[in-house]
Amino acid sequence: MTPQAPSHESETVRADQIPPVEDLVSDVVARLALAAHVYLAEEEKPADLASAEAAIDVASAAFERVKERLRPQDRLAITQLLTETRMAFIRKRGL
């Protein structure tokens, strides 16, 4: 089965139907931080430090791009989440 290109006629999206970029980036950052914690877990297999580091780096870069546009309480919450995630990574790596 070959993938089909999306039909632009039936799936036209208006700008007022898309959430603000700040909301999208906040969601992506939270998901990447969660993924990093899962990569660091050693349940059935060893921690995947490379994947955890990549998730943290991408989350941090995305946050840096929009942090000035976030409400102060959202900025603080994401800063704390990323700090906690980085500290978990450092502890796991043994530095």
N, C-alpha and C positions, 0 to 999 in steps of 0.2 A: 504494500500500500504506500503510495507516494503522498507526502504532505501537500496540502493545497494552500495556496496563498490566501490570506483573509480577503474577503470581499469588502471593499471600501463602501460599496453602495448600501449594504444592509447594516454595517457596523459603524456608521458615522458617529463620532463622539464629539459632543460640544464641550467647550472649555468649562462651562458651568456644571458639567457632570463629573469633572475630575476633582478629587480632593486637592487642597492646597499642597504645594510641594513640601512644606514644612511637616505636614502630617505624614506624607509618604516617606520622607527621609527618616522621621522619628520611628516609624514602624520598621523600616529596613534596619536601622541601627539596633533596635531592640531585638529583632529576629537574629541578626548577626551575633550580638552579644550572647543570646541564648544558645546559638549554634556553637560558639566558642566554648561555652561551659560544657556542652555535650561532648565536644571533641576532647576536652580535658578529662572527662570522666573515664575511669578505668574499670568499667563493669565487666565486660566480656573480652575486651581486647585492650592493648596498651593505648595510652593517650596519643592523640594525633596532634602533636605540637605544631607541625607545619600548617595544618588546616586551621587550628585555633588562632595562630598568629596572623594568617591571611584574613580571617574573619574580623579579628580585632583591628587590623590595619585598615580594611575597607570601611568598617563601621566608623572608625575615628576620622577618616578622610571625609566621609559623607557628613558627619556631624560638624566638622570644621567648616564645611561649605555653607551650612545653613544656620549655624548656632546664633548668629546675630539677629536672625529673623524670628527666633523662638521666644515665647514668653519666658520671663525669668525662672519661673518654677519648673517649666519643662526643660530649660537649659540646665538647671541644677540637677534635676532627676537623671537626665542622660549623662551628664558629667559624672555623677556618682556611679551609675551603672557601668560606664566605661572604665572608671577607676577600679571598681571591684573586679571587673573582668580582667583587666591588666594585672592586678595583684594576684588573682588566681593563676594566671598564666605564669607569672614570675615564680610563685611558690611551686608550681608543678615542674617548672624547668629547673628548679633548684638553685636559683641565684639569690 
